[in-house]
Structures are given as structure tokens and as C-alpha cells.
Amino acid sequence: MAHKKQNNLVIRPILADDSFEDLTGLLHRAYKELADMGLEYLATYQDVETIRNRTEGAVCFVAFLDNRLVGTLTYRSPAAAKGTDWYDRAEVAKVSQMGVEPAFQRTGIASQLLRTAEEQAVADGARELALDTAESANHLIDWYMRLGFRFVDYCDWEVTNYRSVILSKRLSD
């Protein structure tokens, strides 16, 4: 996939020489507000090895602004998106571990990461792009809904302390 660049923002797949330590720190900082709400997203406490494992069989997109890591998103193609009835469907791709450095949140970086994942999903033949988040994270659910996602199901992951909602977006061909 080609690198995306706009206003010094570069979104690309993670490279072998990129730092998973930096990625881990970014995710911990990005999810701190949610942790402060009492929500134990895996990204709030996972270690470097867990993040590395969660990106295997996936595409981990990273966003750099002026060569500084400011965002990330992990994308799984329909063949690799598993774990719930919805994710197991042959036409559903999945995103997870999306985070943006707090100083750069609400600047459009997350939207650009999602657009990159949508483009990859279409290229992979997906008809849906799905994700999940805490049922009580109303601000995130509202934002995803504004981006065209809709509620499709609930799930309860063993690694979190909340019930999740699965949201999905129909993709255009």
C-alpha cells in the first residue's frame, strides 16, 4: 500500500526498524483518558510483547507527523478478523488498537487512520469494516456513528472489565 501524506502527516505500515517500545508508550498515553474512566482496555496496560503479538497477521498502520509517531491502528483483513460471530464473517475486516498521541487528538489523525483502513479493507474485498469499544465510552461510540458506523452486536472480552459494542460500517465498492 502506498504511503499517505498530507500536511506532513505520513501514514504507513509499521516497518521492522520502527520501535514497538515507542508504539507501546503511545498506546498507553492515548488510552489514559479511558483508563482514568475505569475502563481497562487492553491497550491501557499491554506490554511490548503483547502489542507485537497483536500485530501478527495484521497490518499495523503508524502515523508520523514531522517524523514523530503520533498515531496507530491495527487492521485485520476479512481472513484474519476473528473472535466473534460478526468478526468471523467472510466480508468483515476489523480495526483495533487505534490511538493518537493526546496532544494530537481531535485533529483528524484518527479519521485519516480509519480512512486508510477502509481503503485497505476495500482492496481486500471486505464489505464491512468493524471495531469494538466499551459500551460506556459514549463519546467514542458517538464519534464512530458520525463516521458511518452502526451497532451490530455486543461482546465480552476476557481481557477487559466492560462489555463491548461491536460497530460496523458498510464499505462502498
Buried (B, 14 or more C-beta within 10 A) or exposed (E): EEEBEEEEBBBBBBEEEBEBEBBBBBBBBBBEBBBEEEBBBBBBEBEBEBBBEBBEEBBBBBBBBEEEBBBBBBBBBBEBBEBBEBBEBEEBBBBBBBBBBBEBBEBBBBBBBBBBBBBBBBEBBBBBBBBBBBBBBEEBBEBBEEBBBEEBBEBEBEEBEBEBBBBBBEBEE
